[in-house]
């Protein structure tokens, strides 16, 4: 599919029913999803023309700290570029698809979207492209972005990251790893655990939990560790789940260690304390920043990162007790 021409600035807003929160130049906070405010970023873009409007639409759940890092990166790029940025999220695939349709109706100049459930996003993405709106992908959907006609993709190759974790577990002498998947059917999460299994020489099994219910996650994981005392490594797929897993290991009286994908300030502290062995950082702040900045560059200079044929990788990078100090100050500032 040929990329749409760089868009011209348009007027209009996302409907209030679709907007989870709006990012203005100052990095104001927001919470929840599905309703709320509208607002404008101040200033004009670098060309001195009307501001470009970009919608960042993700599959984030409520109050997920990981996605706040993505939002902050996007807001920083929007401030630099003079872009009017709207952020909205819905963990339900149908809801996220509707956010894309709402953005089309409001005639935005560019869309950045996650493809955690690619099949659900195929039709709305196609509709955006048919309307002449350029679309880039981030975070989830590395195997789907090209086939769906997106211009660019910014994220981590989760299969590669998972394979790297498997190799690291081999080096640590792990024998039995439990990979905890907190959202069934999320292609990125499934790829992580599949990657671990591909390279890890010991026994690997997946445990599915309902990530939106922390108490349920703890109960299921604690019961599993009690049932199988041979498990010596718990691999979680999000920083907050690693912190929960530390408590589950203690409650179960297990000898298992904990490792995780993704990073936040509390996780940095846990690594420093030795409660978590390591984290795989995919740099979500960078994903949000690059997604917004790439749409601005496409409009103003026709640039397409990766030439439209290769993803721009933001990870994986291992954060361990030996190198955690190098990222600690950025995590404390809320950008790692």
VODRENFI-509388 format. One record per residue (C-alpha): residue in one letter; x, y, z. Coordinates in Angstrom, 3 decimals. Example, Ala and Ser with C-alpha at 12.3 -4.5 7.8 and 13.67 -1.06 7.14 Angstrom:
r lumdren: A; X: 12.300; Y: -4.500; Z: 7.800
r lumdren: S; X: 13.670; Y: -1.060; Z: 7.140
! end
This chain:
r lumdren: X; X: 0.000; Y: 0.000; Z: 0.000
r lumdren: X; X: 1.384; Y: 3.409; Z: -0.948
r lumdren: X; X: 1.690; Y: 5.793; Z: 2.012
r lumdren: X; X: -0.815; Y: 8.654; Z: 2.103
r lumdren: X; X: 0.553; Y: 12.101; Z: 1.299
r lumdren: X; X: 1.720; Y: 14.207; Z: 4.230
r lumdren: X; X: -1.484; Y: 15.679; Z: 5.698
r lumdren: X; X: -2.540; Y: 19.272; Z: 5.862
r lumdren: X; X: -3.627; Y: 20.788; Z: 9.156
r lumdren: X; X: -7.314; Y: 20.433; Z: 9.999
r lumdren: X; X: -9.650; Y: 21.716; Z: 12.642
r lumdren: X; X: -11.833; Y: 19.792; Z: 15.081
r lumdren: X; X: -11.430; Y: 17.706; Z: 18.220
r lumdren: X; X: -11.840; Y: 14.097; Z: 19.253
r lumdren: X; X: -15.267; Y: 13.583; Z: 20.751
r lumdren: X; X: -15.473; Y: 13.749; Z: 24.523
r lumdren: X; X: -16.750; Y: 10.182; Z: 24.706
r lumdren: X; X: -13.603; Y: 8.902; Z: 23.029
r lumdren: X; X: -10.985; Y: 10.873; Z: 24.871
r lumdren: X; X: -9.257; Y: 9.358; Z: 27.860
r lumdren: X; X: -7.132; Y: 12.435; Z: 28.456
r lumdren: X; X: -5.546; Y: 15.225; Z: 26.496
r lumdren: X; X: -1.887; Y: 16.029; Z: 26.641
r lumdren: X; X: -1.027; Y: 19.715; Z: 26.729
r lumdren: X; X: 2.477; Y: 21.088; Z: 26.571
r lumdren: X; X: 2.907; Y: 20.957; Z: 30.307
r lumdren: X; X: 3.000; Y: 17.306; Z: 31.294
r lumdren: X; X: -0.263; Y: 17.346; Z: 33.203
r lumdren: X; X: -1.420; Y: 14.043; Z: 34.646
r lumdren: X; X: -4.541; Y: 12.102; Z: 33.814
r lumdren: X; X: -6.204; Y: 8.889; Z: 34.867
r lumdren: X; X: -8.915; Y: 6.569; Z: 33.705
r lumdren: X; X: -10.235; Y: 6.285; Z: 30.190
r lumdren: X; X: -13.259; Y: 6.766; Z: 28.039
r lumdren: X; X: -14.380; Y: 10.260; Z: 28.982
r lumdren: X; X: -13.061; Y: 13.624; Z: 29.830
r lumdren: X; X: -11.413; Y: 16.797; Z: 28.705
r lumdren: X; X: -10.221; Y: 18.412; Z: 25.549
r lumdren: X; X: -7.398; Y: 20.902; Z: 25.251
r lumdren: X; X: -4.763; Y: 22.411; Z: 22.996
r lumdren: X; X: -1.013; Y: 22.466; Z: 23.004
r lumdren: X; X: 0.216; Y: 26.029; Z: 22.884
r lumdren: X; X: 2.240; Y: 27.525; Z: 20.066
r lumdren: X; X: 2.700; Y: 26.689; Z: 16.420
r lumdren: X; X: 4.786; Y: 24.063; Z: 14.713
r lumdren: X; X: 8.290; Y: 24.607; Z: 13.470
r lumdren: X; X: 7.146; Y: 25.721; Z: 10.021
r lumdren: X; X: 5.013; Y: 28.544; Z: 11.441
r lumdren: X; X: 1.826; Y: 26.968; Z: 10.081
r lumdren: X; X: -1.323; Y: 25.747; Z: 11.814
r lumdren: X; X: -0.619; Y: 23.072; Z: 14.365
r lumdren: X; X: -0.656; Y: 19.447; Z: 13.351
r lumdren: X; X: -3.139; Y: 17.265; Z: 15.237
r lumdren: X; X: -2.019; Y: 13.789; Z: 16.304
r lumdren: X; X: -3.970; Y: 11.121; Z: 18.184
r lumdren: X; X: -2.078; Y: 8.537; Z: 20.239
r lumdren: X; X: -4.434; Y: 5.587; Z: 20.801
r lumdren: X; X: -3.349; Y: 2.620; Z: 22.915
r lumdren: X; X: -4.681; Y: -0.571; Z: 24.452
r lumdren: X; X: -3.589; Y: 0.526; Z: 27.936
r lumdren: X; X: -5.636; Y: -0.480; Z: 30.933
r lumdren: X; X: -6.598; Y: 1.891; Z: 33.722
r lumdren: X; X: -3.822; Y: 3.291; Z: 35.920
r lumdren: X; X: -1.001; Y: 1.377; Z: 34.219
r lumdren: X; X: 2.290; Y: 3.127; Z: 35.017
r lumdren: X; X: 3.958; Y: 1.749; Z: 31.895
r lumdren: X; X: 1.658; Y: 3.747; Z: 29.647
r lumdren: X; X: 2.266; Y: 6.925; Z: 31.593
r lumdren: X; X: 5.880; Y: 6.660; Z: 30.382
r lumdren: X; X: 4.657; Y: 6.319; Z: 26.779
r lumdren: X; X: 2.380; Y: 9.324; Z: 27.242
r lumdren: X; X: 5.164; Y: 11.443; Z: 28.719
r lumdren: X; X: 7.448; Y: 10.685; Z: 25.782
r lumdren: X; X: 4.709; Y: 11.584; Z: 23.333
r lumdren: X; X: 3.990; Y: 14.818; Z: 25.196
r lumdren: X; X: 7.653; Y: 15.814; Z: 25.089
r lumdren: X; X: 7.767; Y: 15.331; Z: 21.326
r lumdren: X; X: 4.494; Y: 17.225; Z: 20.917
r lumdren: X; X: 5.867; Y: 20.139; Z: 22.925
r lumdren: X; X: 9.026; Y: 20.261; Z: 20.834
r lumdren: X; X: 7.155; Y: 20.058; Z: 17.536
r lumdren: X; X: 4.256; Y: 22.347; Z: 18.430
r lumdren: X; X: 1.817; Y: 19.485; Z: 17.898
r lumdren: X; X: -1.704; Y: 19.314; Z: 19.310
r lumdren: X; X: -1.727; Y: 15.865; Z: 20.873
r lumdren: X; X: -4.641; Y: 13.825; Z: 22.137
r lumdren: X; X: -4.089; Y: 10.616; Z: 24.079
r lumdren: X; X: -6.837; Y: 8.023; Z: 24.536
r lumdren: X; X: -6.775; Y: 4.408; Z: 25.649
r lumdren: X; X: -9.085; Y: 1.423; Z: 25.885
r lumdren: X; X: -8.024; Y: -2.099; Z: 26.875
r lumdren: X; X: -10.995; Y: -3.578; Z: 25.037
r lumdren: X; X: -10.100; Y: -4.176; Z: 21.352
r lumdren: X; X: -13.503; Y: -2.987; Z: 20.159
r lumdren: X; X: -13.156; Y: 0.135; Z: 22.250
r lumdren: X; X: -9.703; Y: 0.890; Z: 20.899
r lumdren: X; X: -10.978; Y: 0.373; Z: 17.357
r lumdren: X; X: -13.711; Y: 2.920; Z: 18.050
r lumdren: X; X: -11.093; Y: 5.410; Z: 19.235
r lumdren: X; X: -9.468; Y: 5.164; Z: 15.803
r lumdren: X; X: -12.810; Y: 5.727; Z: 14.088
r lumdren: X; X: -13.450; Y: 8.752; Z: 16.291
r lumdren: X; X: -10.054; Y: 10.178; Z: 15.377
r lumdren: X; X: -10.868; Y: 9.746; Z: 11.690
r lumdren: X; X: -14.164; Y: 11.552; Z: 12.183
r lumdren: X; X: -12.360; Y: 14.406; Z: 13.884
r lumdren: X; X: -9.980; Y: 14.677; Z: 10.944
r lumdren: X; X: -6.693; Y: 14.406; Z: 12.781
r lumdren: X; X: -3.473; Y: 14.743; Z: 10.798
r lumdren: X; X: -1.837; Y: 11.585; Z: 12.073
r lumdren: X; X: -2.507; Y: 8.554; Z: 14.258
r lumdren: X; X: -0.104; Y: 6.548; Z: 16.415
r lumdren: X; X: -1.617; Y: 3.251; Z: 17.482
r lumdren: X; X: -0.774; Y: -0.006; Z: 19.231
r lumdren: X; X: -1.696; Y: -3.331; Z: 17.641
r lumdren: X; X: -1.988; Y: -5.643; Z: 20.643
r lumdren: X; X: -4.959; Y: -7.325; Z: 18.949
r lumdren: X; X: -4.136; Y: -6.795; Z: 15.254
r lumdren: X; X: -7.307; Y: -8.366; Z: 13.844
r lumdren: X; X: -9.501; Y: -5.901; Z: 15.740
r lumdren: X; X: -7.523; Y: -2.941; Z: 14.443
r lumdren: X; X: -7.313; Y: -3.938; Z: 10.782
r lumdren: X; X: -10.563; Y: -2.318; Z: 9.592
r lumdren: X; X: -10.221; Y: 1.012; Z: 11.455
r lumdren: X; X: -6.575; Y: 1.361; Z: 10.398
r lumdren: X; X: -7.602; Y: 0.722; Z: 6.791
r lumdren: X; X: -10.292; Y: 3.373; Z: 7.147
r lumdren: X; X: -7.737; Y: 5.890; Z: 8.418
r lumdren: X; X: -5.438; Y: 5.210; Z: 5.484
r lumdren: X; X: -8.343; Y: 5.510; Z: 3.069
r lumdren: X; X: -9.075; Y: 8.920; Z: 4.584
r lumdren: X; X: -5.506; Y: 10.005; Z: 3.827
r lumdren: X; X: -4.379; Y: 9.927; Z: 7.471
r lumdren: X; X: -0.865; Y: 8.522; Z: 8.028
r lumdren: X; X: -0.653; Y: 5.882; Z: 10.754
r lumdren: X; X: 2.379; Y: 4.652; Z: 12.677
r lumdren: X; X: 2.582; Y: 1.788; Z: 15.128
r lumdren: X; X: 4.263; Y: 1.452; Z: 18.481
r lumdren: X; X: 4.779; Y: -1.053; Z: 21.280
r lumdren: X; X: 2.651; Y: -3.939; Z: 19.963
r lumdren: X; X: 2.185; Y: -5.391; Z: 16.487
r lumdren: X; X: 5.685; Y: -5.771; Z: 15.097
r lumdren: X; X: 4.469; Y: -8.661; Z: 12.922
r lumdren: X; X: 1.377; Y: -6.804; Z: 11.691
r lumdren: X; X: 2.299; Y: -3.167; Z: 11.049
r lumdren: X; X: 3.592; Y: -3.622; Z: 7.509
r lumdren: X; X: 0.731; Y: -5.850; Z: 6.348
r lumdren: X; X: -1.766; Y: -3.306; Z: 7.682
r lumdren: X; X: -0.106; Y: -0.467; Z: 5.786
r lumdren: X; X: 1.391; Y: 1.527; Z: 8.651
r lumdren: X; X: 4.228; Y: 3.888; Z: 7.760
r lumdren: X; X: 6.571; Y: 3.002; Z: 10.602
r lumdren: X; X: 6.848; Y: 0.971; Z: 13.790
r lumdren: X; X: 8.620; Y: 1.784; Z: 17.061
r lumdren: X; X: 9.083; Y: -0.899; Z: 19.665
r lumdren: X; X: 10.791; Y: -4.028; Z: 20.781
r lumdren: X; X: 10.905; Y: -7.304; Z: 18.889
r lumdren: X; X: 9.324; Y: -9.356; Z: 21.649
r lumdren: X; X: 10.433; Y: -12.688; Z: 20.214
r lumdren: X; X: 14.043; Y: -11.495; Z: 20.211
r lumdren: X; X: 13.663; Y: -10.066; Z: 23.717
r lumdren: X; X: 12.169; Y: -13.303; Z: 25.002
r lumdren: X; X: 14.979; Y: -15.328; Z: 23.444
r lumdren: X; X: 17.502; Y: -13.047; Z: 25.154
r lumdren: X; X: 15.800; Y: -13.686; Z: 28.490
r lumdren: X; X: 15.939; Y: -17.437; Z: 27.878
r lumdren: X; X: 19.662; Y: -17.237; Z: 27.261
r lumdren: X; X: 20.158; Y: -15.162; Z: 30.401
r lumdren: X; X: 18.268; Y: -17.712; Z: 32.474
r lumdren: X; X: 20.559; Y: -20.401; Z: 31.097
r lumdren: X; X: 23.540; Y: -18.380; Z: 32.305
r lumdren: X; X: 21.974; Y: -18.063; Z: 35.751
r lumdren: X; X: 21.554; Y: -21.830; Z: 36.015
r lumdren: X; X: 17.747; Y: -21.744; Z: 36.153
r lumdren: X; X: 16.021; Y: -25.112; Z: 35.792
r lumdren: X; X: 12.265; Y: -24.407; Z: 35.823
r lumdren: X; X: 10.853; Y: -21.067; Z: 34.681
r lumdren: X; X: 7.258; Y: -19.872; Z: 35.013
r lumdren: X; X: 6.232; Y: -17.168; Z: 32.527
r lumdren: X; X: 3.256; Y: -15.177; Z: 33.823
r lumdren: X; X: 0.984; Y: -13.753; Z: 31.090
r lumdren: X; X: -1.326; Y: -11.069; Z: 32.438
r lumdren: X; X: -3.451; Y: -10.556; Z: 29.299
r lumdren: X; X: -4.525; Y: -13.585; Z: 27.283
r lumdren: X; X: -4.337; Y: -13.109; Z: 23.513
r lumdren: X; X: -2.000; Y: -10.089; Z: 23.597
r lumdren: X; X: 0.407; Y: -10.919; Z: 20.768
r lumdren: X; X: 3.356; Y: -9.101; Z: 22.337
r lumdren: X; X: 3.035; Y: -10.908; Z: 25.666
r lumdren: X; X: 2.609; Y: -14.294; Z: 24.023
r lumdren: X; X: 5.709; Y: -13.631; Z: 21.897
r lumdren: X; X: 7.786; Y: -12.858; Z: 24.969
r lumdren: X; X: 7.049; Y: -16.181; Z: 26.614
r lumdren: X; X: 7.448; Y: -18.056; Z: 23.323
r lumdren: X; X: 10.859; Y: -16.446; Z: 22.919
r lumdren: X; X: 11.901; Y: -17.541; Z: 26.403
r lumdren: X; X: 10.853; Y: -21.098; Z: 25.654
r lumdren: X; X: 12.754; Y: -21.103; Z: 22.366
r lumdren: X; X: 16.182; Y: -20.599; Z: 23.930
r lumdren: X; X: 15.824; Y: -21.660; Z: 27.567
r lumdren: X; X: 17.324; Y: -25.076; Z: 28.188
r lumdren: X; X: 15.228; Y: -25.935; Z: 31.218
r lumdren: X; X: 11.505; Y: -26.474; Z: 31.730
r lumdren: X; X: 9.186; Y: -23.608; Z: 30.814
r lumdren: X; X: 5.475; Y: -23.195; Z: 31.385
r lumdren: X; X: 3.032; Y: -20.330; Z: 31.037
r lumdren: X; X: 0.637; Y: -19.151; Z: 33.710
r lumdren: X; X: -2.316; Y: -16.993; Z: 32.650
r lumdren: X; X: -3.664; Y: -14.476; Z: 35.151
r lumdren: X; X: -6.119; Y: -11.592; Z: 35.043
r lumdren: X; X: -3.814; Y: -8.610; Z: 35.179
r lumdren: X; X: -6.529; Y: -6.126; Z: 36.088
r lumdren: X; X: -7.087; Y: -7.860; Z: 39.440
r lumdren: X; X: -3.932; Y: -7.694; Z: 41.586
r lumdren: X; X: -5.412; Y: -9.847; Z: 44.357
r lumdren: X; X: -6.325; Y: -12.569; Z: 41.876
r lumdren: X; X: -2.847; Y: -12.474; Z: 40.351
r lumdren: X; X: -1.282; Y: -12.933; Z: 43.781
r lumdren: X; X: -3.625; Y: -15.771; Z: 44.703
r lumdren: X; X: -3.108; Y: -17.702; Z: 41.472
r lumdren: X; X: 0.667; Y: -17.263; Z: 41.472
r lumdren: X; X: 1.036; Y: -18.122; Z: 45.154
r lumdren: X; X: -1.014; Y: -21.287; Z: 44.670
r lumdren: X; X: 1.062; Y: -22.290; Z: 41.637
r lumdren: X; X: 4.338; Y: -21.855; Z: 43.500
r lumdren: X; X: 3.066; Y: -23.920; Z: 46.413
r lumdren: X; X: 1.871; Y: -26.606; Z: 44.027
r lumdren: X; X: 5.189; Y: -26.770; Z: 42.150
r lumdren: X; X: 8.083; Y: -26.088; Z: 44.539
r lumdren: X; X: 10.555; Y: -26.918; Z: 41.765
r lumdren: X; X: 9.895; Y: -23.598; Z: 40.028
r lumdren: X; X: 13.053; Y: -21.566; Z: 40.549
r lumdren: X; X: 12.322; Y: -18.516; Z: 38.341
r lumdren: X; X: 9.210; Y: -16.406; Z: 37.875
r lumdren: X; X: 9.285; Y: -14.267; Z: 34.733
r lumdren: X; X: 6.664; Y: -11.535; Z: 34.659
r lumdren: X; X: 5.776; Y: -9.343; Z: 31.697
r lumdren: X; X: 5.319; Y: -6.005; Z: 33.448
r lumdren: X; X: 7.087; Y: -4.155; Z: 36.248
r lumdren: X; X: 4.113; Y: -4.042; Z: 38.586
r lumdren: X; X: 3.604; Y: -7.793; Z: 38.220
r lumdren: X; X: 7.219; Y: -8.415; Z: 39.188
r lumdren: X; X: 6.701; Y: -6.470; Z: 42.391
r lumdren: X; X: 3.565; Y: -8.490; Z: 43.099
r lumdren: X; X: 5.459; Y: -11.708; Z: 42.318
r lumdren: X; X: 8.063; Y: -10.906; Z: 44.968
r lumdren: X; X: 5.269; Y: -11.002; Z: 47.539
r lumdren: X; X: 3.803; Y: -14.198; Z: 46.079
r lumdren: X; X: 7.172; Y: -15.954; Z: 46.277
r lumdren: X; X: 7.487; Y: -15.041; Z: 49.944
r lumdren: X; X: 3.899; Y: -16.048; Z: 50.714
r lumdren: X; X: 4.406; Y: -19.424; Z: 49.050
r lumdren: X; X: 7.686; Y: -20.078; Z: 50.822
r lumdren: X; X: 9.208; Y: -20.583; Z: 47.385
r lumdren: X; X: 12.906; Y: -20.460; Z: 46.509
r lumdren: X; X: 12.137; Y: -18.892; Z: 43.117
r lumdren: X; X: 13.809; Y: -15.724; Z: 41.902
r lumdren: X; X: 11.919; Y: -13.021; Z: 39.991
r lumdren: X; X: 12.820; Y: -11.398; Z: 36.675
r lumdren: X; X: 10.680; Y: -9.220; Z: 34.466
r lumdren: X; X: 10.095; Y: -7.331; Z: 31.288
r lumdren: X; X: 9.695; Y: -3.545; Z: 31.590
r lumdren: X; X: 10.887; Y: -1.056; Z: 34.126
r lumdren: X; X: 9.684; Y: 1.699; Z: 36.459
r lumdren: X; X: 11.031; Y: 3.545; Z: 39.478
r lumdren: X; X: 9.748; Y: 1.018; Z: 42.018
r lumdren: X; X: 11.233; Y: -1.813; Z: 39.979
r lumdren: X; X: 14.591; Y: -0.027; Z: 39.918
r lumdren: X; X: 14.500; Y: 0.025; Z: 43.719
r lumdren: X; X: 13.650; Y: -3.686; Z: 43.788
r lumdren: X; X: 16.613; Y: -4.501; Z: 41.543
r lumdren: X; X: 18.919; Y: -2.431; Z: 43.738
r lumdren: X; X: 17.640; Y: -4.285; Z: 46.798
r lumdren: X; X: 18.174; Y: -7.658; Z: 45.123
r lumdren: X; X: 14.481; Y: -8.590; Z: 45.194
r lumdren: X; X: 14.284; Y: -8.723; Z: 41.392
r lumdren: X; X: 17.176; Y: -10.159; Z: 39.386
r lumdren: X; X: 16.818; Y: -8.114; Z: 36.217
r lumdren: X; X: 14.441; Y: -6.230; Z: 33.954
r lumdren: X; X: 14.225; Y: -5.995; Z: 30.176
r lumdren: X; X: 13.723; Y: -2.339; Z: 29.303
r lumdren: X; X: 11.962; Y: -1.574; Z: 26.006
r lumdren: X; X: 12.074; Y: 2.186; Z: 26.694
r lumdren: X; X: 8.367; Y: 3.132; Z: 26.529
r lumdren: X; X: 9.128; Y: 6.868; Z: 26.841
r lumdren: X; X: 11.176; Y: 6.586; Z: 23.657
r lumdren: X; X: 8.358; Y: 4.721; Z: 21.894
r lumdren: X; X: 5.883; Y: 7.530; Z: 22.569
r lumdren: X; X: 8.394; Y: 10.208; Z: 21.637
r lumdren: X; X: 9.406; Y: 8.625; Z: 18.350
r lumdren: X; X: 5.828; Y: 7.844; Z: 17.301
r lumdren: X; X: 4.740; Y: 11.483; Z: 17.575
r lumdren: X; X: 7.974; Y: 12.954; Z: 16.233
r lumdren: X; X: 7.898; Y: 10.611; Z: 13.228
r lumdren: X; X: 4.482; Y: 11.865; Z: 12.150
r lumdren: X; X: 5.702; Y: 15.464; Z: 12.404
r lumdren: X; X: 8.790; Y: 14.608; Z: 10.345
r lumdren: X; X: 6.651; Y: 12.839; Z: 7.738
r lumdren: X; X: 4.465; Y: 15.877; Z: 7.338
r lumdren: X; X: 7.274; Y: 18.426; Z: 7.213
r lumdren: X; X: 10.013; Y: 16.541; Z: 5.394
r lumdren: X; X: 8.538; Y: 13.313; Z: 4.030
r lumdren: X; X: 10.772; Y: 11.215; Z: 6.313
r lumdren: X; X: 9.933; Y: 7.582; Z: 7.018
r lumdren: X; X: 12.083; Y: 5.911; Z: 9.683
r lumdren: X; X: 13.264; Y: 2.463; Z: 8.706
r lumdren: X; X: 12.307; Y: 3.250; Z: 5.141
r lumdren: X; X: 8.868; Y: 1.823; Z: 5.841
r lumdren: X; X: 10.275; Y: -1.705; Z: 5.609
r lumdren: X; X: 12.034; Y: -2.235; Z: 8.948
r lumdren: X; X: 10.930; Y: -1.489; Z: 12.517
r lumdren: X; X: 12.825; Y: 0.967; Z: 14.704
r lumdren: X; X: 13.810; Y: -1.099; Z: 17.745
r lumdren: X; X: 13.769; Y: 0.484; Z: 21.199
r lumdren: X; X: 14.898; Y: -2.633; Z: 23.101
r lumdren: X; X: 15.757; Y: -5.000; Z: 24.617
r lumdren: X; X: 18.220; Y: -3.692; Z: 27.177
r lumdren: X; X: 18.931; Y: -5.583; Z: 30.394
r lumdren: X; X: 18.898; Y: -3.668; Z: 33.660
r lumdren: X; X: 20.612; Y: -5.570; Z: 36.483
r lumdren: X; X: 22.001; Y: -4.789; Z: 39.888
r lumdren: X; X: 25.367; Y: -4.023; Z: 38.283
r lumdren: X; X: 24.120; Y: -1.288; Z: 35.931
r lumdren: X; X: 20.866; Y: -0.089; Z: 37.506
r lumdren: X; X: 22.501; Y: 3.072; Z: 38.866
r lumdren: X; X: 22.910; Y: 4.355; Z: 35.303
r lumdren: X; X: 19.135; Y: 4.546; Z: 34.778
r lumdren: X; X: 18.001; Y: 5.199; Z: 38.357
r lumdren: X; X: 17.925; Y: 8.992; Z: 38.071
r lumdren: X; X: 15.828; Y: 8.824; Z: 34.911
r lumdren: X; X: 13.430; Y: 6.357; Z: 36.534
r lumdren: X; X: 13.106; Y: 8.677; Z: 39.529
r lumdren: X; X: 12.208; Y: 11.497; Z: 37.126
r lumdren: X; X: 9.464; Y: 9.345; Z: 35.620
r lumdren: X; X: 10.957; Y: 8.860; Z: 32.162
r lumdren: X; X: 12.400; Y: 5.298; Z: 32.435
! end
